[in-house]
């Protein structure tokens, strides 16, 4: 494992984990569709120079598909990103940033399960991880009186949509440039946020100014910088090790929520987080055959 790559991926996980705090702070002055719309468009703009730099460094992926693949992929991913991020932003209004980070990370377990419908094999390890994650979700989201928080439900639905989002990326990524497709998806998600923002929310310039810090953090760093760092960090890196490092995002979201927002988790919720993280790790551990293949190809 290359230390430099590992540090870059850890920085990516740190940015994504702390972005939940920025999203939570953004709700102090703005409403969900406005926040997501503005930050998504900023994220798309932030990726434009990143695309230029990656191409200059020779790290841009060759376009093996057509312009139609690029545009269709960007639109499909953008629609799913809009739906998932909208649910996430609404959910953060009713739950903590730490819990939102862990529940969102459930997509790592859901992706291989949903892959069954696309004729992708799912072994015993994934089913074990699903079982552990479900127990973790029970302790994390359901109180002793069997009450489920509205925010937790929104975040779980968000994780489900992010799973579909990842499967969509998995389909289009080999056919086109992933960074360019991501740039398009951010613009699509931002544009789709405008109608519901105008119809259901009241957005003022003063509110945008008051939330500019969280917006820029979530837009420039979380969308633009972190995505680019992920591309750079995963270059010549064992994908299983890379995904394990990136999964630290969920733990960082809890620590950031505690350090910045003063959020506290009960013993029951903490146990749920531990089980969720164990399931995430188990779901990403490679089989021996896969591990040896990854090592031989680097």
Steps between C-alpha positions, in 0.01 A plus 500: 500500500635841405507739795438805282191346341369389839537853640321648198210256543484571874479872422213417262319308774564788742347755261194283434453420869523861614271607214208361704574773755501762223165367374358517852627856553360600163151417625525781759424761234396313186255231396597166341432558128667842502809369680535195275431694183762766564766262629447257209547774241808622687624139503457478123689826450775381737553187290564695179859600591551154654417342163750732330775421755443122487517509121826698515646250750395215274266360767176555310333185377487449127152533366417151376136578439306764316384846599154343534633265771655794684184712492260212575718380786527850643123553484414161656754546778389860551134403546592235758744735673230768521250257656753348742655829614154658543394218732832525683471874549141469625607217732783702653240748624358231730804291597866554591785537253672193648198272462441634150858409408470143623157432351607646166802266505254208496506535121834312507309192616193563284691528171601132473153391613327708233759369256313168511237655273778574251623139512798577723596226746460562873678264741460409865726787611259762364195334653680484836586871466136579420382313811753684721409834342129445558566431869719813508223706340256368758715626788590822318155605381231323707448604859411260780136604452528388134474854369677574172609858439371671186849622416643148524239374251591776255870416532438127448303573181789727401743206547277284280505761223876544534529123445313535171717803423817294543365216283418757232854638520630142479309459173605825334854547640668248265332673206606857569715738707391473864606850606324666206189292568513608865523863394184459290317323783565789740359752253195276440440457875534875551257586220244244624510664844387837364126427433423351847709778655288766330171322570547387861772716653582863561862575423654841565840643412569563870433133578740391225766735631455371854545140378778572249763322711312166519392536135857549377629217718232259377528624141867567433667260745247215530398495132796638308820450700410172674382334180826595327708381797317167483597460133865582578516293819354186343756502216710179530334428835341173609127581460405301811748694714384828343135431580590409860676834546210690342252323731661690791270781382227360726720510812628848416141627468431393860821655633437822306142518628628462856790747463321775304130462580525347847293197392491204735420134434341277760658165588233330288573725199876455546454122488302544180786703350754232592289227339438714191872566459580129546248418225651764270849357552381141446315594181819647352753234599618325182490127447840335484478453123399863446774627734773307327373617161509865611854457633621338179359772278673788678 
